[in-house]
Amino acid sequence: MLKRVESGVSGKGLGPDFLEGVRDLALSYGLVGIAFTRDDGSIKVIAEGEEKKLEKFVKKLHKRQFFSSIENTYALWREPTGGFQDFSCHGVGVE
């Protein structure tokens, strides 16, 4: 079953390396979506794909360190929109 998750991560050291790690993790699960840096420095992730793969993705996203210190996380589950073709990242130092 296809699902959508909107997740957020805040903490220290959430820069380009973290975003690239999120993208690599999403691609390893075959997910589509976007990750970007918000004005407050936290990261927002919107991903769509198979529900079981999304569950694994979120679990690793919230635990994985990617050279950073994660302080807060959240995940909101929604119905997919089908609006993504790939997984991209946007933030300082990320192309």
C-alpha positions as CSV (number, residue, x, y, z in Angstrom):
1,M,0.0,0.0,0.0
2,L,1.4,3.4,-1.0
3,K,1.6,6.1,1.8
4,R,3.1,9.5,2.4
5,V,5.0,10.6,5.5
6,E,5.9,14.2,6.4
7,S,8.7,14.1,8.9
8,G,10.9,16.6,10.6
9,V,14.3,16.5,12.4
10,S,15.9,19.2,14.5
11,G,19.3,19.3,16.2
12,K,22.9,20.3,15.7
13,G,24.9,19.8,12.6
14,L,22.0,19.3,10.2
15,G,23.7,20.6,7.1
16,P,24.4,19.4,3.6
17,D,25.9,16.1,4.7
18,F,22.7,15.3,6.6
19,L,20.5,16.2,3.6
20,E,22.6,14.0,1.3
21,G,22.3,11.2,3.8
22,V,18.5,11.5,3.8
23,R,18.5,11.4,0.1
24,D,20.7,8.4,-0.1
25,L,18.6,6.6,2.5
26,A,15.4,7.4,0.7
27,L,16.8,6.2,-2.6
28,S,17.9,3.0,-1.0
29,Y,14.3,2.3,-0.2
30,G,13.0,3.4,-3.6
31,L,11.1,6.4,-2.2
32,V,10.2,9.6,-3.9
33,G,9.9,13.0,-2.3
34,I,11.9,16.0,-1.0
35,A,14.1,17.0,2.0
36,F,14.9,20.6,2.7
37,T,16.2,22.9,5.3
38,R,13.7,25.1,7.0
39,D,14.3,28.7,8.2
40,D,14.9,27.6,11.7
41,G,17.7,25.1,10.6
42,S,15.5,22.0,11.1
43,I,15.0,19.5,8.2
44,K,11.6,18.7,6.7
45,V,11.2,15.5,4.8
46,I,8.2,14.5,2.6
47,A,8.4,11.0,1.2
48,E,6.1,8.6,-0.6
49,G,6.3,4.9,-1.3
50,E,5.4,1.5,0.0
51,E,4.2,1.8,3.6
52,K,6.7,-0.9,5.0
53,K,9.6,0.9,3.3
54,L,8.5,4.3,4.7
55,E,8.3,2.8,8.2
56,K,11.9,1.6,8.0
57,F,13.0,4.9,6.4
58,V,11.4,7.0,9.2
59,K,12.9,4.7,11.9
60,K,16.4,5.1,10.5
61,L,15.9,8.8,9.8
62,H,15.1,9.5,13.4
63,K,17.9,7.4,14.8
64,R,20.7,7.9,12.2
65,Q,23.2,10.5,13.1
66,F,24.7,11.6,9.7
67,F,27.4,13.6,11.6
68,S,24.8,15.4,13.6
69,S,23.0,15.4,17.0
70,I,19.3,14.8,16.6
71,E,17.2,16.4,19.3
72,N,13.5,16.3,18.1
73,T,11.6,14.4,15.5
74,Y,8.1,13.9,14.3
75,A,6.2,11.9,11.6
76,L,2.7,12.6,10.2
77,W,1.2,9.9,8.0
78,R,-1.0,10.9,5.1
79,E,-2.4,9.6,1.8
80,P,0.0,9.9,-1.1
81,T,-0.5,12.7,-3.7
82,G,1.7,11.2,-6.4
83,G,3.3,14.6,-7.0
84,F,7.0,13.4,-6.9
85,Q,9.0,11.7,-9.6
86,D,12.3,11.3,-7.7
87,F,13.8,12.3,-4.4
88,S,15.5,15.7,-4.2
89,C,17.2,17.8,-1.5
90,H,17.3,21.6,-1.1
91,G,19.4,23.5,1.3
92,V,22.7,25.4,1.8
93,G,25.4,23.6,-0.1
94,V,23.1,21.0,-1.7
95,E,22.5,21.0,-5.4
